[in-house]
């Protein structure tokens, strides 16, 4: 059995403003740094053996700080950049809701059919997430690893591992500085490939 601790990076300057970050590199804010210190205390007794994170600044900085506080090593998740929201990046979620109400609702209900202007389809990020999950599960058939992933990448990984629906991807953008535990039966063929 593999236990994956799915860790959401700490807040950036975009977080309190409700801005869409996507694959933009922003450092952790003071709030984000405090969240990481709190996360380290909550994760201290979880038995994490190794942390993984993509090279995106908030995820990588969160992982580096956690590693330092917990005495762990961090490995980069290659080819695992977050969703490119295109022209939505930097916009407030409320701005998208007011300027493009139909697209906003479609993203809530069926994000797979929406392509942000000059961005990428969710399927492209989903393919990256599934490939990374397959590599990790093969490399770590058991034990406890931490994955520091921004949203919506974290939701895509959760879906690949559990088969749970994505849910409202606007809401998950508000998730930061917390974690969830996923139990993965690496011998079972139930790991989602959808």
C-alpha positions in Angstrom: 0.0 0.0 0.0 1.2 3.5 -0.9 0.2 6.5 1.1 0.4 9.8 -0.8 0.2 13.0 1.1 -1.2 15.5 -1.4 0.1 18.9 -0.1 -1.3 22.2 -1.4 1.4 25.0 -1.6 1.2 28.0 0.7 -0.4 31.2 -0.4 1.0 33.7 -2.8 0.2 37.4 -3.3 -2.6 36.3 -5.7 -4.4 34.1 -3.1 -6.1 36.8 -1.0 -7.1 38.6 -4.2 -8.7 35.5 -5.6 -6.5 35.7 -8.7 -5.9 32.8 -11.1 -2.3 31.8 -10.9 -2.1 28.8 -13.2 1.5 28.2 -14.3 2.8 31.7 -13.3 5.8 31.6 -10.9 5.0 33.6 -7.8 6.9 33.3 -4.5 5.1 32.5 -1.3 3.6 35.4 0.5 4.2 36.0 4.3 0.9 34.2 4.9 2.1 31.3 2.7 5.4 31.0 4.6 3.4 30.8 7.9 1.1 28.2 6.3 4.1 26.1 5.4 5.5 26.3 9.0 2.1 25.1 10.3 1.9 22.4 7.6 5.3 21.1 8.8 3.9 20.7 12.3 0.9 18.8 11.0 3.0 16.6 8.8 5.7 15.8 11.3 4.4 12.4 12.3 2.9 11.3 9.0 6.0 9.2 8.1 6.8 11.0 4.9 9.9 9.5 3.3 10.4 11.8 0.4 8.8 14.9 -1.1 8.1 15.6 -4.8 7.2 18.9 -6.4 7.1 20.5 -9.8 9.4 23.3 -10.6 6.6 26.0 -10.2 7.8 28.5 -7.6 5.1 28.2 -5.0 5.1 24.4 -5.0 8.9 24.1 -5.1 9.4 26.8 -2.4 6.7 25.0 -0.2 8.5 21.7 -0.7 11.9 23.1 0.0 10.7 24.8 3.2 8.9 21.6 4.3 12.0 19.5 3.5 14.2 21.8 5.6 11.8 21.8 8.6 11.1 18.0 8.4 14.6 16.8 7.4 13.5 15.4 4.1 14.8 15.3 0.5 12.9 16.9 -2.4 12.8 15.6 -5.9 11.5 17.5 -8.9 8.5 16.2 -10.8 9.7 16.5 -14.4 7.2 17.6 -17.1 4.6 18.4 -14.5 3.8 22.1 -15.0 0.4 23.3 -13.9 -2.5 24.1 -16.2 -1.8 27.1 -18.5 -4.9 29.3 -18.0 -3.7 31.7 -20.8 -5.3 35.1 -20.6 -7.1 34.2 -17.4 -3.8 34.1 -15.5 -3.6 37.1 -13.3 -7.4 37.8 -13.5 -9.6 37.6 -10.5 -12.0 34.7 -10.5 -14.8 37.2 -10.0 -13.7 39.1 -13.1 -14.0 35.9 -15.2 -17.4 35.3 -13.7 -18.6 38.8 -14.6 -17.0 39.1 -18.0 -17.6 35.5 -19.2 -20.5 34.1 -17.2 -21.3 31.3 -19.6 -17.7 30.1 -19.8 -17.4 30.5 -16.0 -20.4 28.2 -15.5 -19.1 25.7 -18.0 -15.7 25.6 -16.2 -17.7 24.8 -13.0 -19.8 22.1 -14.5 -17.7 20.6 -17.4 -14.2 21.9 -17.3 -13.0 19.3 -19.8 -14.8 21.1 -22.6 -13.4 24.6 -21.9 -10.2 26.1 -23.2 -9.2 29.3 -21.5 -8.3 32.0 -24.1 -4.8 31.3 -25.3 -4.5 28.6 -22.7 -4.6 24.8 -22.8 -7.3 22.3 -22.5 -7.6 20.5 -19.2 -6.9 17.2 -21.0 -3.3 18.3 -21.6 -2.6 18.9 -17.9 -4.5 15.7 -17.1 -2.2 13.7 -19.4 0.8 15.1 -17.5 -0.8 14.3 -14.2 -1.6 10.7 -15.2 1.9 10.1 -16.6 3.5 11.4 -13.3 1.1 9.3 -11.2 2.0 6.2 -13.2 5.7 6.8 -12.8 5.4 7.5 -9.0 3.2 4.4 -8.3 5.7 2.2 -10.3 8.7 3.7 -8.4 7.0 3.6 -5.0 4.7 0.6 -4.6 4.6 1.2 -0.9 5.6 3.7 1.7 4.6 7.3 2.3 5.5 10.2 -0.1 4.5 13.8 -0.2 3.4 15.5 -3.4 3.3 19.3 -3.3 1.0 20.3 -6.2 -0.9 23.5 -7.0 -4.5 23.4 -8.2 -6.0 22.2 -10.5 -3.0 19.8 -10.9 -3.7 18.4 -7.4 -7.3 17.7 -8.3 -6.2 15.9 -11.5 -3.8 13.7 -9.5 -6.5 13.0 -6.9 -8.9 11.9 -9.7 -6.2 9.7 -11.3 -5.6 8.0 -8.0 -9.1 7.7 -6.6 -11.5 8.1 -9.5 -13.3 10.9 -7.6 -14.9 13.6 -9.8 -13.0 16.9 -10.2 -15.6 19.0 -8.5 -15.7 22.8 -8.9 -12.3 23.8 -10.1 -13.0 27.5 -9.2 -13.4 26.5 -5.6 -10.2 24.4 -5.4 -8.1 27.4 -6.5 -8.8 28.7 -3.0 -7.0 25.6 -1.4 -3.6 26.4 0.0 -1.5 25.5 2.9 -3.3 22.2 3.7 -3.0 18.5 2.8 -5.0 15.4 2.3 -4.0 11.7 2.6 -4.7 9.3 -0.3 -4.3 5.5 0.2 -3.3 3.8 -3.0 -3.5 0.1 -3.6 -0.6 -0.2 -6.1 -1.4 -3.8 -6.9 -5.0 -3.0 -7.9 -5.8 -2.0 -11.4 -8.3 0.6 -10.1 -6.0 3.6 -10.6 -8.0 5.8 -12.9 -6.7 6.3 -16.4 -9.7 8.6 -17.4 
